[in-house]
Amino acid sequence: MAAPSQPQKATYDAIVIGAGIQGSFTAYHLAQRHRDTLLLEQFPLPHSRGSSHGQSRIIRSVYPQECYSRMMPDSFRLWQRLEAEAGTSLYRRTGLVVLGPAGDPELEGCRRRLGDNHVLDAAALAQHFPGFRLHAGEVALLDSSAGVLFADRALRAVQEVFRRHGGTLRDGEKVLCIEPGAMVTVTTTAGVYQAPRLIITAGAWTGALLEPLGLRLPLQPLRINVCYWREKQPGSTSTGTARPCFLTLGLSQAPHGIYGLPALEYPGMVKLCHHHGSPTDPEKRDQTPLGASCPDIALLSSFISSYLPGLETQPAVMETCLYTNTPDEDFILDRHPNFSNIIIGAGFSGHGFKLAPVVGKLLCELSLGEEPSHSMAPFTITRFPGVLQAAL
């Protein structure tokens, strides 16, 4: 029962569990469709326990996978719409350089989408962005539309616009039980709510919510080290305002999946991370002492020595973030196989933030029984065998 000090409405048109960037955009789209929507968050806001905190995320047009490339123009438009609605800037255009060996299949896919005039050899890269050093047989692609999303500001903005459209956001309420039915019942630590549609976007906690509903998705929460590296001379990694984001596609002297953003959170420090982490329980991720076991630090230090010699080779600041990965690192956006009014958005695998406006729109469309505005084929639950279990 609801606490006496918190009188609240019990019935809504839609309930969204998880107020990270994906759930917040889902609730935002539902509210804009005039659906009375409840957005639930287990932790008091703002918090840094999930995957949507921090000041910066990369946004880019170019993707090796065509399904995401097709979604990005829509995502850029929706980010711009949110900027206009919130009256605040959420994006800084910096450009993005994609570094890889000439002829690499993923790099070639990106090149075809960008065009040959976006290819930079070592000399052209050094001219545009003096902080980078390429090696023989390697090239760079320039995505000039890319840049940095201001993550914390974006999350606040979408939640504020959601509330402005009549949405209800309740934080500090952990979901204890979900009862399927024509009206789904959600019991939290503070109340009991019902709605004809439920959308679950609970990040690393999604698996635990779904198991009692007979669904065991192959979701792996990962603890990611987020590292900041001091410039030997402030501004030395580039000239003027030309400080690009970057990512690697398997260089000769570095692995796939290193990415970086220009100094923002900490002046004079570049954010540079490895797109991999160690399996973790989201409830216990901070029990591992920082620096206790960080094989990626040596890898990143080696990358800096080879490709970004203007940076110090030991991180000045280390933080953590959570990824929730699927085996193929593609999203899950689908209905529960047994309960069609329960919609699931999960497994964003460390690359979902930029696409959140579109993800939210798709989850909204699924929950309303509408034809999705993009192909859902890459995101189905059924691509993973054996996920249906006996409900408890």
C-alpha positions as MATLAB code, in Angstrom:
seq = 'MAAPSQPQKATYDAIVIGAGIQGSFTAYHLAQRHRDTLLLEQFPLPHSRGSSHGQSRIIRSVYPQECYSRMMPDSFRLWQRLEAEAGTSLYRRTGLVVLGPAGDPELEGCRRRLGDNHVLDAAALAQHFPGFRLHAGEVALLDSSAGVLFADRALRAVQEVFRRHGGTLRDGEKVLCIEPGAMVTVTTTAGVYQAPRLIITAGAWTGALLEPLGLRLPLQPLRINVCYWREKQPGSTSTGTARPCFLTLGLSQAPHGIYGLPALEYPGMVKLCHHHGSPTDPEKRDQTPLGASCPDIALLSSFISSYLPGLETQPAVMETCLYTNTPDEDFILDRHPNFSNIIIGAGFSGHGFKLAPVVGKLLCELSLGEEPSHSMAPFTITRFPGVLQAAL';
ca = [
       0.000    0.000    0.000;
       1.118    3.559   -0.580;
       2.683    5.394    2.315;
       0.129    7.772    3.899;
       2.501   10.701    3.400;
       2.623   10.044   -0.342;
      -0.924   10.160   -1.703;
      -0.736    9.133   -5.319;
      -2.727    8.036   -8.285;
      -2.821    4.283   -8.834;
      -3.808    3.888  -12.513;
      -2.037    5.197  -15.624;
      -2.117    4.715  -19.383;
       1.492    3.496  -19.305;
       4.205    2.689  -16.790;
       7.916    2.865  -17.621;
      10.418    1.214  -15.262;
      13.866    2.816  -15.306;
      14.509    6.549  -15.718;
      17.818    6.349  -17.531;
      18.035    7.944  -20.945;
      16.122    5.143  -22.732;
      13.236    4.999  -20.274;
      13.049    8.774  -20.006;
      12.747    9.151  -23.782;
      10.132    6.383  -23.885;
       8.083    8.208  -21.248;
       8.641   11.513  -23.099;
       7.206   10.107  -26.349;
       4.227    8.573  -24.536;
       3.458   11.859  -22.779;
       3.682   13.714  -26.086;
       1.050   11.282  -27.386;
      -1.148   12.412  -24.489;
      -0.775    9.121  -22.619;
      -0.874    9.526  -18.855;
       2.528    8.023  -18.031;
       4.312    7.033  -14.820;
       8.128    6.853  -14.948;
       9.636    4.887  -12.041;
      13.273    5.047  -10.899;
      14.675    2.918   -8.078;
      17.392    5.396   -7.044;
      16.967    9.019   -5.935;
      17.752   11.329   -8.847;
      20.290   12.339   -9.955;
      22.478    9.274   -9.459;
      25.524    7.582  -10.954;
      24.548    3.945  -10.411;
      23.549    3.122  -13.983;
      24.610    3.909  -17.548;
      23.253    7.413  -18.235;
      25.287    9.632  -15.899;
      28.321   11.775  -16.669;
      28.776   14.839  -18.789;
      29.599   13.424  -22.207;
      28.708   10.811  -24.817;
      29.677   10.548  -28.483;
      27.037   11.143  -31.145;
      27.888   10.256  -34.733;
      26.242    9.654  -38.088;
      28.577    6.918  -39.263;
      28.072    3.323  -38.101;
      29.495    0.080  -39.503;
      26.032   -1.478  -39.024;
      23.496   -0.201  -41.524;
      20.531   -0.514  -39.141;
      21.993    2.120  -36.827;
      23.143    4.351  -39.696;
      19.534    4.454  -40.913;
      18.320    5.488  -37.453;
      20.838    8.282  -36.828;
      19.259   11.040  -38.988;
      16.023   10.556  -37.041;
      17.999   10.637  -33.790;
      19.737   13.919  -34.691;
      16.343   15.491  -35.522;
      14.839   14.360  -32.241;
      17.814   15.631  -30.224;
      17.407   19.000  -31.928;
      13.686   18.978  -31.112;
      14.455   18.322  -27.447;
      16.995   21.173  -27.447;
      14.282   23.506  -28.761;
      11.694   22.262  -26.247;
      14.063   22.468  -23.298;
      15.645   25.741  -24.375;
      19.167   24.466  -23.767;
      22.137   23.217  -25.776;
      22.641   19.450  -25.586;
      25.263   18.916  -28.294;
      28.660   20.256  -29.278;
      29.828   19.519  -32.806;
      33.448   18.374  -32.735;
      33.710   15.871  -35.577;
      34.772   12.255  -35.159;
      37.749   10.453  -36.647;
      37.466    6.707  -37.178;
      40.926    5.124  -37.202;
      41.637    1.764  -38.793;
      43.678   -0.271  -41.276;
      43.046    0.506  -44.938;
      40.693   -2.082  -46.402;
      39.189   -3.150  -43.063;
      35.586   -4.297  -43.804;
      33.998   -2.177  -41.067;
      36.061    0.836  -42.069;
      35.077    0.323  -45.716;
      31.411    0.206  -44.708;
      31.844    3.537  -42.947;
      33.730    4.976  -45.922;
      30.926    4.046  -48.325;
      28.414    5.870  -46.128;
      30.581    8.973  -45.695;
      32.133    9.188  -49.167;
      35.754    9.129  -50.344;
      36.226   12.842  -49.658;
      36.063   12.044  -45.923;
      39.173    9.826  -45.971;
      42.305   11.270  -44.304;
      45.752    9.777  -44.685;
      48.404   10.261  -41.996;
      49.538   13.622  -43.385;
      46.000   15.005  -43.726;
      45.085   13.781  -40.245;
      48.183   15.440  -38.770;
      47.283   18.668  -40.546;
      43.687   18.712  -39.310;
      44.281   17.198  -35.863;
      47.958   17.430  -34.877;
      47.516   15.290  -31.774;
      47.037   12.066  -33.752;
      49.744    9.853  -35.207;
      48.913    7.122  -37.742;
      51.150    4.250  -38.801;
      51.820    2.639  -42.178;
      48.722    1.160  -43.803;
      46.285    3.024  -41.552;
      43.764    5.692  -42.497;
      41.198    7.892  -40.792;
      37.631    8.765  -41.747;
      36.134   12.098  -40.728;
      32.474   12.222  -39.683;
      32.062   15.980  -39.569;
      28.504   15.845  -38.163;
      29.614   14.009  -35.017;
      30.196   15.513  -31.630;
      29.556   15.353  -27.903;
      26.185   15.024  -26.192;
      25.995   16.603  -22.748;
      24.659   13.495  -21.023;
      23.567   14.733  -17.582;
      22.026   17.840  -19.104;
      20.212   15.744  -21.725;
      18.749   13.408  -19.120;
      17.484   16.337  -17.050;
      16.042   17.994  -20.156;
      14.036   14.997  -21.366;
      12.659   14.405  -17.863;
      11.695   18.064  -17.488;
       9.866   18.100  -20.833;
       8.165   14.795  -19.908;
       6.852   16.362  -16.695;
       5.824   19.500  -18.571;
       3.613   17.302  -20.770;
       1.865   15.936  -17.682;
       4.069   12.934  -16.958;
       4.711   11.661  -13.426;
       8.280   10.828  -12.378;
       8.739    9.000   -9.076;
      12.302    8.293   -7.978;
      13.578    6.342   -4.997;
      10.972    3.616   -5.688;
      12.340    0.135   -6.291;
      10.059   -2.272   -8.153;
       9.327   -5.332   -6.018;
       6.849   -7.231   -8.190;
       5.295   -7.186  -11.671;
       1.982   -9.011  -12.189;
       1.032   -9.505  -15.861;
      -2.521   -9.137  -17.081;
      -4.744   -6.931  -19.197;
      -3.872   -4.348  -16.559;
      -0.257   -4.881  -15.480;
       0.245   -4.359  -11.742;
       3.565   -2.941  -10.522;
       4.329   -2.990   -6.812;
       7.149   -0.753   -5.561;
       8.598    0.089   -2.170;
       6.140    2.991   -1.995;
       2.997    2.050   -3.900;
       0.989   -0.178   -6.217;
       0.275    0.998   -9.765;
      -1.626   -0.363  -12.756;
      -1.572    0.314  -16.479;
      -2.591   -1.483  -19.680;
       1.003   -1.260  -20.928;
       4.379   -1.585  -19.225;
       7.789   -0.738  -20.691;
      10.880   -2.080  -18.910;
      14.101   -0.121  -19.481;
      15.940   -0.949  -16.299;
      19.474   -1.309  -17.642;
      21.593   -3.806  -15.723;
      18.593   -4.623  -13.482;
      16.380   -5.707  -16.419;
      17.291   -9.387  -16.173;
      16.254   -9.614  -12.520;
      12.872   -8.004  -13.297;
      12.193  -10.371  -16.199;
      13.142  -13.713  -14.659;
       9.951  -13.922  -12.537;
       8.067  -13.284  -15.805;
       9.591  -16.418  -17.323;
      12.171  -14.670  -19.500;
      15.912  -15.103  -19.140;
      17.609  -12.756  -21.566;
      21.355  -13.088  -22.283;
      22.205   -9.737  -20.698;
      25.684   -9.278  -19.232;
      26.306   -6.245  -17.022;
      29.885   -5.032  -17.375;
      31.898   -2.666  -15.194;
      33.701   -0.179  -17.440;
      36.662    1.941  -16.426;
      36.135    5.519  -17.592;
      39.580    7.110  -17.755;
      40.749   10.703  -18.140;
      44.293   11.408  -19.367;
      46.087   14.682  -18.851;
      47.455   16.581  -21.829;
      51.183   17.188  -21.481;
      50.451   20.714  -22.641;
      46.829   21.922  -22.464;
      45.400   21.960  -25.988;
      48.271   19.872  -27.349;
      46.040   17.115  -28.728;
      44.608   19.479  -31.332;
      44.594   23.076  -32.432;
      42.096   25.803  -31.662;
      38.600   24.374  -31.185;
      39.278   21.371  -33.441;
      39.159   18.702  -30.763;
      37.486   15.643  -32.274;
      36.052   12.504  -30.815;
      37.598    9.307  -32.150;
      37.222    5.544  -32.202;
      39.386    2.682  -33.433;
      38.555   -0.246  -35.694;
      41.497   -2.574  -35.113;
      44.727   -0.657  -35.670;
      48.078   -2.379  -36.181;
      49.261   -1.360  -32.710;
      45.933   -1.175  -30.865;
      42.758   -3.286  -30.563;
      39.248   -2.600  -31.759;
      37.071   -0.466  -29.528;
      39.203    2.317  -28.073;
      37.351    5.636  -28.095;
      37.962    9.152  -26.897;
      36.293   12.517  -26.365;
      37.866   15.955  -26.051;
      38.440   17.540  -22.646;
      35.086   18.456  -21.089;
      34.521   16.951  -17.636;
      38.029   17.800  -16.462;
      39.829   20.687  -18.189;
      43.030   19.554  -19.863;
      42.086   15.857  -19.627;
      40.946   13.746  -22.568;
      38.357   11.027  -21.925;
      39.794    7.839  -23.403;
      38.369    4.371  -22.703;
      38.252    0.793  -23.934;
      34.850   -0.427  -25.117;
      35.152   -3.559  -22.956;
      34.809   -4.333  -19.284;
      34.587   -7.011  -16.625;
      31.388   -8.883  -15.676;
      29.759   -7.460  -12.573;
      26.696   -7.571  -10.359;
      25.173   -4.076  -10.665;
      24.505   -4.071   -6.933;
      28.185   -4.700   -6.171;
      30.117   -2.943   -8.909;
      31.727   -0.427   -6.559;
      33.026   -3.111   -4.210;
      35.962   -3.684   -6.565;
      38.659   -1.158   -5.606;
      39.599    1.132   -8.463;
      42.900    0.051   -9.965;
      42.800   -3.405   -8.366;
      42.636   -5.211  -11.687;
      42.725   -2.985  -14.748;
      44.296   -4.754  -17.719;
      42.778   -2.148  -20.003;
      44.976    0.579  -18.457;
      48.145   -0.969  -19.908;
      46.369   -1.342  -23.246;
      45.263    2.308  -23.239;
      48.711    3.494  -22.151;
      50.242    1.622  -25.086;
      47.687    3.172  -27.454;
      48.511    6.654  -26.185;
      52.247    6.099  -26.656;
      51.681    4.981  -30.260;
      48.866    7.263  -31.411;
      48.398   10.214  -29.017;
      51.885   11.150  -27.765;
      50.587   14.482  -26.445;
      48.914   12.716  -23.511;
      50.419   11.423  -20.294;
      50.488    7.618  -20.288;
      48.827    7.087  -16.890;
      45.227    8.142  -16.194;
      44.749   11.158  -13.953;
      41.163   10.233  -13.032;
      39.310    6.907  -13.138;
      35.567    6.448  -12.764;
      33.197    3.583  -13.519;
      30.123    3.070  -15.653;
      27.865    0.100  -16.430;
      27.290   -1.448  -19.817;
      24.604   -4.093  -20.259;
      25.643   -6.172  -23.254;
      23.876   -8.679  -25.463;
      25.995  -11.412  -27.127;
      25.868   -9.619  -30.509;
      25.941   -6.105  -28.964;
      22.686   -5.208  -30.719;
      19.764   -3.843  -28.736;
      16.695   -5.742  -27.543;
      13.521   -3.829  -28.450;
      10.574   -6.204  -28.386;
       7.418   -7.421  -26.695;
       7.536  -10.099  -24.047;
       6.801  -13.358  -25.952;
       3.977  -14.292  -23.550;
       2.698  -10.865  -22.484;
       2.289   -8.577  -25.478;
       1.565   -5.486  -23.358;
       4.972   -5.741  -21.635;
       7.646   -4.108  -23.789;
      11.385   -4.510  -23.227;
      14.237   -2.172  -24.112;
      17.572   -3.620  -23.024;
      21.138   -4.550  -23.921;
      22.308   -1.189  -25.237;
      25.876   -2.487  -25.044;
      27.597    0.834  -24.486;
      26.392    2.535  -27.654;
      22.748    3.361  -26.956;
      22.832    6.905  -25.577;
      23.050    8.649  -28.963;
      20.093    6.621  -30.249;
      17.876    7.081  -27.190;
      15.394    9.478  -28.865;
      14.685    6.858  -31.557;
      14.717    3.948  -29.117;
      12.166    5.752  -26.976;
       9.995    6.389  -30.012;
      10.165    2.734  -31.075;
       9.311    1.454  -27.583;
       6.429    3.926  -27.439;
       5.161    2.700  -30.836;
       5.431   -0.957  -29.768;
       3.504   -0.268  -26.579;
       0.716    1.487  -28.495;
       0.456   -1.271  -31.117;
       1.618    1.017  -33.922;
       3.782    0.122  -36.893;
       7.361    0.860  -35.795;
       9.045    3.702  -37.668;
      12.215    1.603  -38.208;
      12.822   -2.081  -38.880;
      12.756   -4.087  -35.662;
      14.280   -7.231  -37.204;
      17.773   -6.742  -35.670;
      16.337   -6.228  -32.181;
      14.025   -9.200  -31.584;
      14.161  -11.414  -28.508;
      13.723  -14.531  -30.650;
      17.218  -14.185  -32.137;
      18.409  -15.678  -28.851;
      17.354  -19.331  -28.376;
      16.146  -20.724  -25.083;
      15.191  -17.467  -23.369;
      11.707  -18.557  -22.319;
      11.645  -20.203  -18.890;
       8.865  -21.433  -16.656;
       7.411  -18.449  -14.820;
       7.899  -18.560  -11.047;
];
